[in-house]
Amino acid sequence: MPPNAGPIANVASSPYAPKFTDSLSRLTNWSIIESTLREGEQFANAFFDTAKKIEIAKALDDFGVEYIELTSPAASEQSRQDCIAIANLGLKAKILTHVRCHMDDARIACETGVDGLDVVIGTSSYLREFSHGKDMERIIKDATEVINFVKSKGLEVRFSSEDSFRSDLVDLLNLYKAVDQLGVNRVGIADTVGCANPRQVYDLVKTLRSVLKPTTDIECHFHN
């Protein structure tokens, strides 16, 4: 080494580090939204009693996840009681519950003591036809009502499209921009049927990042 050469940086390279800078990237600032206590009940014969749910919630909190997502309290009276019980544990993690974009669900959820609501509605042509029958104009109207109500209660709110990657991009961007203006904390994209490839995910997240307010987070939910 020449005598005037500077020190060699002893930095271990990570295979997960981005190889190129991206002006829109926020990879240094991210959180885990852990959904075992919602998704974990969505298969045949799955069941967690209240004691097991509390055990799982405490374990996730000890691990350090930032958010724990629970089954909608509108699903059953037991789910409602479980939301109340976990919300009152005093965990460091924020407690969220996942609800349909419907005022009845939102009212029930806001009374459980959770820190925030994850609001979802199907936006693909398939779900609009066969799930709820609403057009995009009605979806934006319902979303506005629900989001304003949740925000009036002082709770966090995330708004997510369901079946995002089979939804029309123009419809998605119009919807996301509308809820962004209402002041949601996060918007969500969901690969509900497991059809997206990595490039599609990159393109949609990058496009969203360019049209949303810098303070609005983007949440991703994938299947397989």
C-alpha positions, 0 to 999 in steps of 0.5 A: 500500500502506498504510504499516503493511502487512506485507511481501508474501510472495514465494512462487511457487505450485505447481500440484502443491501441495495446495489444502487441508490433510489431517491424514493427508497425508504428501506432504512425506515420500516416496521413489521406488521405481524398478522399471525393473530388474523391470518393464522385463523384463516385455514381449516380447523384453525383456532386460538383460544384467548389464552393462546392469543395472549401468549402469542401477542406477548411473544411477538411483543418480546420479539420487538414487532411494531404492530400486531394485527388481530381478527376483526372484532365484527367477526364474532363476539369472541373476537371482539372480547379478544381484541379488548383483552389484548388491547389492554395488555399494555404491550409496547407494540401497537395493536391493530385490527383488520376490518371491512370498509364498512361503518358497522365494522368501524364502530365496533372496532373503535370501541375495543381499545385498539391503537388503529384500524386496518381498513380493506375493500376489494378493488379488482373487477372480480371482487367488485362484481362478486364480493361487494358489488360496488363501483369505484365511486362508491368505494371512495365514498364509503372509504371517506366515511369510514376513514373520517370516523376512525380519525375522529376517534384519534386512532391510526388508520391504514387503507388497503385495496384487496386484490391490488395486483389484479386491479386497474392501476388508474382506479388504484391511484385515484383511490389511494390519492383520495384516501391520502388526502384524508390523512391516512397513516398508511396505504396498503397493497395486497397480493391477495391471490398470490399472482404478483411477481417481484417486478410488479411489486417494485413498480407499484410501490415505486409508483405509489411512493411518487404520488403519495405524501412523503409522510404516508407509509406504504404497507405490503401484504403478500401470499406465497 
